[in-house]
Amino acid sequence: MQSLLPSLRLCYTFVTKGLVTILFTLTALLMPAVTYSHSRPRLRFECANHLKQIGIALHTYHDVYGSFPPAYVADENGKPMHRWRVLLLPFLEQELIYRQYDFSEPWDGPNNIRLAPMLRDLYECPSDTNSGLPSQASYVVVMGSGTMWPYEKAVKLAEITDAHGDTIAVVEVHNSGIQITEPCDLDIASLPLVINPKSGQGISSGHSGGAQVVCADGRLRFLSNTTDKETLIKLLILDNGSPNPDN
């Protein structure tokens, strides 16, 4: 019996080490899946925080200037030159970068283009990773007559006759391909009136099930992929008949 003990100990050691190896391998295989499942809500939370800060900044801008910023600043020929994202910088605690921005040169001039990468933490969703651009705007506005962004015209809060929580101010666009300082947003005339359109443009996100938007009252709203065309149009238009309790 004693002669069997070394063999039994060797067998026990071999089995124990084998089990440890198997458990370690299984843990290593499962960890990426666990990490990924937890990262998606985190990215959506970070994106929501970006949008909330933009909503606050829009209202602070309104308090100072008596209106929201225009969608863009045009040159003497009416050509869009500088975007609302730049005008909002002092109200996003980026006064230093704003002072470095040169409104006398184009958005992609040598001075201004170098500033764009500094704004990624403000205007780029952390789930947008496939653009290949040094800086990409994930948050854009929908321009057009009847919207909150009638091109170069600035809108006052009092002009929004609908409930402010039923009027879209800023939307997400997943992998937009738009540089942050580029004078480019969405136009309601060519906007796909669905959430996450197959074309990849329009209101879209890298988050599951829909996309986030900021409304005129500064609050965040999640629009699901099932949002219908009529509902989306009503949310984009200032006077769709939704009563504003403040009026």
Secondary structure, DSSP 8 states (H G I E B T S, - for coil): -GGGHHHHHHHHHHHHHHHHHHHHHHHHHHHHHHHHHHHHHHHHHHHHHHHHHHHHHHHHHHHHHSS---SEEE-TTS-EEEEHHHHTGGGGT-HHHHHH--TTS-TTSHHHHTTGGGGHHHH--TT---S--SS---EE-EESTTSSB-TT----GGG--B-GGGSEEEEE-TT----TTSS--EETTT--SSSS-TTS-SS--SSTTEEEEEETTS-EEEEETT--HHHHHHHHSTTSS-B-TT-
